[in-house]
Amino acid sequence: TTPSSHSVSQLEAMAAPAASTEELAADVLAALGGEGVAVRSVRPAGGGLGLASSEGCKTGDELLRVPLRQCLTSRVRDAPKKLQPLMEAAQKAGKDGLQAALPLCVRIWHEHLAPPAAHAAWLQLLRAQVSAEGTALHWDDETVARCGALSSVPHLLQVARAHVAKLVELMGTLASQFPDKLRSAPSKEEVEWLYRICSSRTLTLQRDGESFQVLAPAVDLVRHSFLEQRADQLASLVLEDDDVVLRAPEDLS
């Protein structure tokens, strides 16, 4: 039987994680298992790390439920009250494609610096994953040229590098304006992993006509879709009340 109404509160209480991605993933699985979530780790053909249901389930069954209050989002209202002035400043400063990325990067960086950080283990797993995946941000001109004249890679790299440079500048300014919230500004390398988490691990959800980014514990490890019906066995992701919920798109054995 696929369990329902799961939270991931135990993720917030995990101790400092081990060094390897496998050990970090084992900690996440243990935390989810403690909440009654029946999952196992998988290694997709394309590489990386994922989660899969370890039990059969029926179409529409709930696979995982994460309350928004346990997520990190780009919305000011979802941040702790003491952090909202910083988030508002980040929201106003985020322009030219960084409207959601800057506030979320700021929120993640604050959690990373805060002792003890409520999401420390989960964020370290994310950082370990994006680090293990490598990045095209450091490709040289010769490598980029091998992508071909019709490739969109050169343009995408130009945009990503411009975003990283702007984030370094803006987060430095915010750190100087809110030293009680951000003890230090992130380095260029740290901004790169923040940007990569925001661009590859977040969910874009909508509520009352407002679009916002959500970083939800464990959800990024599940193959999911924003569509209700899919034929390729991707979990259906929906926003129910104040919970991010993953549901099975069809009967799975």
Stockholm file with secondary structure:
# STOCKHOLM 1.0

chainA/1-253         TTPSSHSVSQLEAMAAPAASTEELAADVLAALGGEGVAVRSVRPAGGGLGLASSEGCKTGDELLRVPLRQCLTSRVRDAPKKLQPLMEAAQKAGKDGLQAALPLCVRIWHEHLAPPAAHAAWLQLLRAQVSAEGTALHWDDETVARCGALSSVPHLLQVARAHVAKLVELMGTLASQFPDKLRSAPSKEEVEWLYRICSSRTLTLQRDGESFQVLAPAVDLVRHSFLEQRADQLASLVLEDDDVVLRAPEDLS
#=GR chainA/1-253 SS CCCCSCCCGGGGGCCSCCSSHHHHHHHHHHHHHHTTCCEEEECCTTSSCEEEESSCBCTTCEEEEEEGGGSEESCGGGSCGGGHHHHHHHHHHCCTTCTTHHHHHHHHHHHHHSSSCTTHHHHHHHHHHHHHHCCGGGCCHHHHHTTCTTCSHHHHHHHHHHHHHHHHHHHHHHHHHCTTTCSSCCCHHHHHHHHHHHHHSCEEEEETTEEEEEECTTGGGSCEESSSCCSSCCEEEEEETTEEEEECSSCBC
#=GC SS_cons         CCCCSCCCGGGGGCCSCCSSHHHHHHHHHHHHHHTTCCEEEECCTTSSCEEEESSCBCTTCEEEEEEGGGSEESCGGGSCGGGHHHHHHHHHHCCTTCTTHHHHHHHHHHHHHSSSCTTHHHHHHHHHHHHHHCCGGGCCHHHHHTTCTTCSHHHHHHHHHHHHHHHHHHHHHHHHHCTTTCSSCCCHHHHHHHHHHHHHSCEEEEETTEEEEEECTTGGGSCEESSSCCSSCCEEEEEETTEEEEECSSCBC
//
